Amino acid sequence: MNFTVVNKNICVDTIRIIGVTSSSVFLVGDTDTITLSSIFDTPPESLIIGPFVPLARS
């Protein structure tokens, strides 16, 4: 997939993240390249899928 991005001014005042997953990307600003990869070497019977764990509130 190829697409063109035209960068403009950005102003971020507040960011509130409630929870994250095991494969999350959070970016603010510019980046040249994002490379994603995944390797799964755990047997399926040992995988535990549960609810998301929220971040602690400060």
TORZA-7461 format. One record per residue (C-alpha): residue in one letter; z, y, x; residue number from 0. Coordinates in nm, 2 decimals, always signed. Layout:
! TORZA-7461
<node><r>a</r><zz>Z</zz><yy>Y</yy><xx>X</xx><k>NUM</k></node>
...
This chain:
! TORZA-7461
<node><r>m</r><zz>+0.00</zz><yy>+0.00</yy><xx>+0.00</xx><k>0</k></node>
<node><r>n</r><zz>-0.10</zz><yy>+0.34</yy><xx>+0.14</xx><k>1</k></node>
<node><r>f</r><zz>+0.00</zz><yy>+0.67</yy><xx>-0.01</xx><k>2</k></node>
<node><r>t</r><zz>+0.03</zz><yy>+1.03</yy><xx>+0.10</xx><k>3</k></node>
<node><r>v</r><zz>+0.35</zz><yy>+1.23</yy><xx>+0.08</xx><k>4</k></node>
<node><r>v</r><zz>+0.35</zz><yy>+1.61</yy><xx>+0.10</xx><k>5</k></node>
<node><r>n</r><zz>+0.70</zz><yy>+1.73</yy><xx>+0.21</xx><k>6</k></node>
<node><r>k</r><zz>+0.84</zz><yy>+2.04</yy><xx>+0.05</xx><k>7</k></node>
<node><r>n</r><zz>+1.19</zz><yy>+2.20</yy><xx>+0.10</xx><k>8</k></node>
<node><r>i</r><zz>+1.48</zz><yy>+1.98</yy><xx>-0.01</xx><k>9</k></node>
<node><r>c</r><zz>+1.83</zz><yy>+2.09</yy><xx>-0.10</xx><k>10</k></node>
<node><r>v</r><zz>+2.09</zz><yy>+1.82</yy><xx>-0.18</xx><k>11</k></node>
<node><r>d</r><zz>+2.42</zz><yy>+1.95</yy><xx>-0.32</xx><k>12</k></node>
<node><r>t</r><zz>+2.60</zz><yy>+1.63</yy><xx>-0.42</xx><k>13</k></node>
<node><r>i</r><zz>+2.53</zz><yy>+1.26</yy><xx>-0.41</xx><k>14</k></node>
<node><r>r</r><zz>+2.74</zz><yy>+1.01</yy><xx>-0.60</xx><k>15</k></node>
<node><r>i</r><zz>+2.68</zz><yy>+0.64</yy><xx>-0.53</xx><k>16</k></node>
<node><r>i</r><zz>+2.86</zz><yy>+0.41</yy><xx>-0.77</xx><k>17</k></node>
<node><r>g</r><zz>+2.76</zz><yy>+0.08</yy><xx>-0.61</xx><k>18</k></node>
<node><r>v</r><zz>+2.51</zz><yy>-0.08</yy><xx>-0.37</xx><k>19</k></node>
<node><r>t</r><zz>+2.33</zz><yy>-0.42</yy><xx>-0.36</xx><k>20</k></node>
<node><r>s</r><zz>+2.28</zz><yy>-0.64</yy><xx>-0.06</xx><k>21</k></node>
<node><r>s</r><zz>+1.94</zz><yy>-0.50</yy><xx>+0.00</xx><k>22</k></node>
<node><r>s</r><zz>+1.97</zz><yy>-0.13</yy><xx>-0.05</xx><k>23</k></node>
<node><r>v</r><zz>+1.80</zz><yy>+0.17</yy><xx>+0.11</xx><k>24</k></node>
<node><r>f</r><zz>+1.92</zz><yy>+0.52</yy><xx>+0.06</xx><k>25</k></node>
<node><r>l</r><zz>+1.73</zz><yy>+0.80</yy><xx>+0.22</xx><k>26</k></node>
<node><r>v</r><zz>+1.76</zz><yy>+1.18</yy><xx>+0.21</xx><k>27</k></node>
<node><r>g</r><zz>+1.50</zz><yy>+1.36</yy><xx>+0.42</xx><k>28</k></node>
<node><r>d</r><zz>+1.20</zz><yy>+1.25</yy><xx>+0.62</xx><k>29</k></node>
<node><r>t</r><zz>+1.11</zz><yy>+0.91</yy><xx>+0.77</xx><k>30</k></node>
<node><r>d</r><zz>+0.80</zz><yy>+0.80</yy><xx>+0.95</xx><k>31</k></node>
<node><r>t</r><zz>+0.82</zz><yy>+0.42</yy><xx>+0.89</xx><k>32</k></node>
<node><r>i</r><zz>+1.03</zz><yy>+0.19</yy><xx>+0.68</xx><k>33</k></node>
<node><r>t</r><zz>+0.99</zz><yy>-0.18</yy><xx>+0.76</xx><k>34</k></node>
<node><r>l</r><zz>+1.16</zz><yy>-0.43</yy><xx>+0.54</xx><k>35</k></node>
<node><r>s</r><zz>+1.22</zz><yy>-0.80</yy><xx>+0.61</xx><k>36</k></node>
<node><r>s</r><zz>+1.43</zz><yy>-1.08</yy><xx>+0.47</xx><k>37</k></node>
<node><r>i</r><zz>+1.54</zz><yy>-1.42</yy><xx>+0.61</xx><k>38</k></node>
<node><r>f</r><zz>+1.73</zz><yy>-1.65</yy><xx>+0.38</xx><k>39</k></node>
<node><r>d</r><zz>+1.88</zz><yy>-1.94</yy><xx>+0.57</xx><k>40</k></node>
<node><r>t</r><zz>+2.17</zz><yy>-2.04</yy><xx>+0.34</xx><k>41</k></node>
<node><r>p</r><zz>+2.12</zz><yy>-2.34</yy><xx>+0.12</xx><k>42</k></node>
<node><r>p</r><zz>+2.08</zz><yy>-2.25</yy><xx>-0.25</xx><k>43</k></node>
<node><r>e</r><zz>+2.38</zz><yy>-2.45</yy><xx>-0.36</xx><k>44</k></node>
<node><r>s</r><zz>+2.61</zz><yy>-2.23</yy><xx>-0.15</xx><k>45</k></node>
<node><r>l</r><zz>+2.48</zz><yy>-1.90</yy><xx>-0.29</xx><k>46</k></node>
<node><r>i</r><zz>+2.73</zz><yy>-1.73</yy><xx>-0.52</xx><k>47</k></node>
<node><r>i</r><zz>+2.58</zz><yy>-1.46</yy><xx>-0.75</xx><k>48</k></node>
<node><r>g</r><zz>+2.83</zz><yy>-1.24</yy><xx>-0.91</xx><k>49</k></node>
<node><r>p</r><zz>+2.87</zz><yy>-0.89</yy><xx>-1.04</xx><k>50</k></node>
<node><r>f</r><zz>+2.82</zz><yy>-0.58</yy><xx>-0.83</xx><k>51</k></node>
<node><r>v</r><zz>+3.12</zz><yy>-0.45</yy><xx>-0.64</xx><k>52</k></node>
<node><r>p</r><zz>+3.16</zz><yy>-0.08</yy><xx>-0.70</xx><k>53</k></node>
<node><r>l</r><zz>+3.25</zz><yy>+0.15</yy><xx>-0.41</xx><k>54</k></node>
<node><r>a</r><zz>+3.61</zz><yy>+0.27</yy><xx>-0.38</xx><k>55</k></node>
<node><r>r</r><zz>+3.66</zz><yy>+0.61</yy><xx>-0.54</xx><k>56</k></node>
<node><r>s</r><zz>+3.80</zz><yy>+0.88</yy><xx>-0.32</xx><k>57</k></node>
